[in-house]
Structure formats: structure tokens, C-alpha cells
Amino acid sequence: MKIALAQILSTADIQTNLELVKSHSADAAALGARLIVFPEATMRSFGNDLLSVAQENSVSWADAVRAIAAEYNITIVVGMFTLGEGERVRNTLLITGPQVDGSYDKIHLYDAYGYQESVSVTPGDKTLTFIVDGITFGVATCYDVRFPEIFFANAANGASVNIVCASWAMGPGKVEQWQLATRARAMDSTTYVVAVDQADPHAVPEALVTDDPLGVGHSSFIAPDGTVLEDLGKSPALRIVEIDPQEVERVRAGLPVLANARLRSKN
């Protein structure tokens, strides 16, 4: 099964970002991809008013993405914002396509390195898996990648692929942490990890660089044994990769860490 990684740099303009979703989905479908993954905050980049777009545009924007998925017969995973509690939003992944229509709200909020996501975002409380062409996928968003429990839960629910959508904040050592965490989650859940980050704005000359979380790039495709199969570097890019479910079975047969776990809840 072919999957597309769409490493983009989203902007404040939700229509411009929707056009990115459409053009990349069209290109991915033409190359045979059955699923395409966009970063967290694709609908609107961090550092902009998120509440207004959640209030005024979340339904119409999601419906537009659904129409794109239907037009190109492809499943789309994309970061957006929906209404939360009070004056907060939910940091949502929309998963939509011919075989699925669902959403995941980011569970672990980024209250770290001086940033307080919980001030403006309501956390989710449920994991999500979905099936496309007989393959089960789990999802996670950005800071979730530091919490292995989500990946264990997704694997327990049948996932052979974990998708991580991110707008990974820059800073000393942050690229290395992103690379280490995504590889570790592949190894300890023995799943493929499809990790898609926003592009590094420093690699896009016309981009406006702010102190808000944007991205560091380095979206990656990681095998269930932790081997990095693809790394997209810093700049915007579209990359097609291929999932082999039998590789997950092979790795789990040789290294049955899920079956051998003693302290982890089986629920």
C-alpha cells in the first residue's frame, strides 16, 4: 500500500492551505497513493487566531477536505482546529476518505519549553484507529509522540502503522529529539511510523519566521524495527512510501515486545 507524506509549511490563510491539501492529494493519487498525511495545524499555522477559524470555518473546511478525498479517491489525514470548551479549541486530526470519516483530538498538550498549549486548547481523551484497504492505522499528534502509551494502545487495537502529525517547535536539540522519539515509538510498538512535520520555515525564504511552533521538517518513514527508511529533510516535499504488513509480522515474530510486556495493562 502506497502512502504519501506531505511536508508543507502552512500559513495563516486557510484557503491557501486548503489549496495545498488539494494539489498534494491530486499529485499523491496520481502516483498511486491510497492515503496522504499532512502535518498538525495544516488548516492554520500556530501563532494565528485559532478560535475564530474553529468557530467560523471548521465545518466548511472539513467538508472541503472531504470533497477533495472523494474527488481523488484517497484518504486524507490532516491537522485542523475544532471548537473546544469555553474559549478554547481542540487540536484535531481529520481522517476522511472512501472508507473512513473520523477525527482524533490531541490528548497530550504542549505545556513545555515555556509554551502553554493548554491555555487555548482543550485536550482529547480517546485514542483512534482506522482501517484502509485492510491495514489498521493509529494516530497521534506532535507532543503525543513522547508518550508511548498511545502507541501501545493503537498496536493493541490492531495498528500496524502509527501516524504522527506535528508542528514540532524549533530549539536546541529539537531535531534530534524528534528523530529519536519517532524511531523509539516504532521500536517499542513494532509498527511502521509515518511522521509528518511542518517544513522548517528557515528553508523557505519567503516564510515569516516567528517564535511560535512551526516545524523543523525531517518528516520520516520508519520501519517497525526502528530503521529510518525515508527522511524528507527541511524543505517542503511530497514523498511516496510503501507499507508491507508482512514486515510488521516478521519483526513481531522475531522481537515480540508487545506479547512479552509484563507491566503494561492489557485493557
ZAMARGU-4260 file (C-alpha; in steps of 0.2 Angstrom, whole numbers, plus 5000, padded with zeros to 4 digits):
<rodrens>
0) 5000/5000/5000 | 5007/5017/4995 | 5006/5032/5007 | 5011/5050/5004 | 5020/5061/5016
5) 5016/5079/5013 | 5028/5090/5022 | 5021/5108/5019 | 5023/5124/5028 | 5005/5130/5032
10) 5001/5149/5033 | 4988/5160/5042 | 4977/5159/5026 | 4965/5144/5027 | 4961/5144/5009
15) 4979/5144/5004 | 4982/5129/5015 | 4966/5120/5008 | 4974/5123/4990 | 4990/5114/4997
20) 4979/5099/5003 | 4971/5098/4986 | 4986/5100/4975 | 4996/5087/4985 | 4982/5075/4986
25) 4980/5076/4967 | 4998/5073/4965 | 4999/5058/4978 | 4983/5050/4970 | 4991/5051/4953
30) 5007/5042/4960 | 4996/5028/4967 | 4995/5033/4985 | 4979/5027/4994 | 4982/5038/5009
35) 4991/5055/5012 | 4996/5063/5028 | 4998/5081/5031 | 5005/5090/5047 | 4997/5096/5063
40) 4990/5114/5061 | 4988/5112/5042 | 4972/5122/5042 | 4980/5137/5050 | 4998/5138/5057
45) 5001/5142/5075 | 5004/5160/5080 | 4987/5165/5072 | 4969/5166/5079 | 4964/5148/5080
50) 4947/5151/5089 | 4939/5161/5075 | 4943/5148/5062 | 4936/5134/5073 | 4920/5145/5076
55) 4918/5150/5058 | 4926/5138/5047 | 4929/5121/5054 | 4914/5113/5047 | 4916/5121/5029
60) 4935/5117/5029 | 4932/5099/5034 | 4918/5097/5021 | 4930/5104/5008 | 4943/5091/5013
65) 4930/5078/5012 | 4926/5083/4994 | 4945/5083/4990 | 4946/5065/4997 | 4931/5060/4987
70) 4937/5068/4971 | 4954/5059/4971 | 4948/5043/4979 | 4961/5045/4993 | 4961/5045/5012
75) 4967/5061/5020 | 4974/5064/5037 | 4976/5082/5041 | 4978/5094/5056 | 4964/5107/5059
80) 4955/5115/5074 | 4938/5112/5080 | 4928/5120/5095 | 4933/5116/5112 | 4927/5120/5129
85) 4925/5139/5134 | 4936/5150/5123 | 4947/5135/5118 | 4949/5125/5103 | 4953/5106/5100
90) 4969/5102/5091 | 4960/5089/5079 | 4966/5077/5066 | 4953/5074/5052 | 4954/5057/5044
95) 4942/5056/5029 | 4941/5046/5013 | 4931/5032/5004 | 4932/5020/5019 | 4933/5031/5034
100) 4927/5048/5041 | 4933/5051/5059 | 4943/5063/5070 | 4956/5062/5084 | 4959/5076/5097
105) 4976/5078/5103 | 4977/5071/5121 | 4994/5077/5127 | 4995/5096/5126 | 5012/5105/5124
110) 5015/5114/5140 | 5033/5113/5139 | 5049/5124/5135 | 5039/5139/5140 | 5024/5136/5129
115) 5006/5133/5136 | 4995/5125/5123 | 4983/5121/5137 | 4978/5139/5138 | 4970/5139/5121
120) 4967/5120/5118 | 4955/5108/5126 | 4963/5090/5127 | 4956/5075/5119 | 4953/5059/5129
125) 4952/5044/5117 | 4964/5036/5105 | 4959/5032/5087 | 4962/5018/5075 | 4955/5016/5057
130) 4956/5004/5043 | 4960/5007/5025 | 4962/4993/5012 | 4963/4981/5026 | 4978/4989/5035
135) 4974/4997/5053 | 4982/5014/5057 | 4983/5023/5073 | 4986/5042/5075 | 4995/5054/5087
140) 4999/5072/5087 | 5016/5080/5090 | 5019/5080/5109 | 5009/5064/5110 | 5025/5056/5102
145) 5034/5057/5119 | 5020/5046/5127 | 5022/5028/5122 | 5006/5023/5129 | 4996/5029/5114
150) 5007/5019/5103 | 5005/5003/5113 | 4986/5006/5114 | 4985/5008/5095 | 4995/4992/5092
155) 4984/4983/5105 | 4969/4989/5094 | 4977/4981/5078 | 4988/4995/5071 | 5002/4990/5061
160) 5006/5009/5056 | 5006/5024/5068 | 5004/5041/5060 | 5011/5056/5069 | 5006/5073/5063
165) 5017/5088/5070 | 5021/5106/5071 | 5037/5102/5080 | 5044/5118/5089 | 5062/5123/5085
170) 5075/5124/5098 | 5092/5117/5103 | 5092/5098/5101 | 5074/5098/5095 | 5078/5089/5078
175) 5087/5075/5087 | 5073/5073/5099 | 5060/5072/5085 | 5071/5059/5077 | 5074/5049/5092
180) 5056/5049/5098 | 5048/5044/5082 | 5061/5029/5080 | 5058/5024/5098 | 5039/5023/5096
185) 5042/5012/5080 | 5053/5001/5090 | 5043/4999/5106 | 5026/4997/5097 | 5034/4987/5082
190) 5024/4997/5070 | 5028/5007/5055 | 5029/5026/5060 | 5024/5039/5047 | 5029/5055/5055
195) 5024/5071/5046 | 5030/5088/5052 | 5028/5106/5046 | 5043/5111/5035 | 5057/5121/5043
200) 5052/5139/5039 | 5071/5144/5038 | 5071/5133/5022 | 5058/5143/5014 | 5065/5161/5010
205) 5048/5169/5009 | 5041/5162/5025 | 5038/5173/5040 | 5048/5166/5055 | 5040/5168/5072
210) 5043/5162/5089 | 5028/5151/5088 | 5029/5132/5085 | 5030/5129/5066 | 5042/5115/5061
215) 5059/5108/5059 | 5055/5097/5044 | 5063/5079/5044 | 5046/5070/5041 | 5051/5052/5041
220) 5045/5034/5037 | 5052/5022/5050 | 5051/5003/5049 | 5044/4993/5064 | 5062/4989/5069
225) 5067/5007/5070 | 5076/5009/5054 | 5073/5026/5045 | 5068/5022/5028 | 5065/5040/5022
230) 5069/5057/5029 | 5062/5072/5020 | 5075/5085/5026 | 5070/5103/5030 | 5061/5109/5014
235) 5043/5106/5008 | 5042/5090/5000 | 5030/5076/4994 | 5036/5058/4996 | 5028/5042/4992
240) 5032/5027/5003 | 5025/5009/5004 | 5019/4999/5018 | 5021/4980/5019 | 5011/4972/5033
245) 5021/4956/5032 | 5036/4966/5038 | 5027/4970/5054 | 5023/4952/5056 | 5041/4947/5053
250) 5048/4960/5066 | 5035/4955/5079 | 5039/4936/5077 | 5057/4940/5080 | 5055/4953/5093
255) 5038/4950/5102 | 5039/4965/5114 | 5021/4968/5114 | 5017/4950/5118 | 5031/4950/5131
260) 5026/4965/5141 | 5023/4962/5159 | 5018/4978/5167 | 5008/4986/5154 | 4989/4985/5155
265) 4981/4973/5143 | 4965/4983/5143
</rodrens>
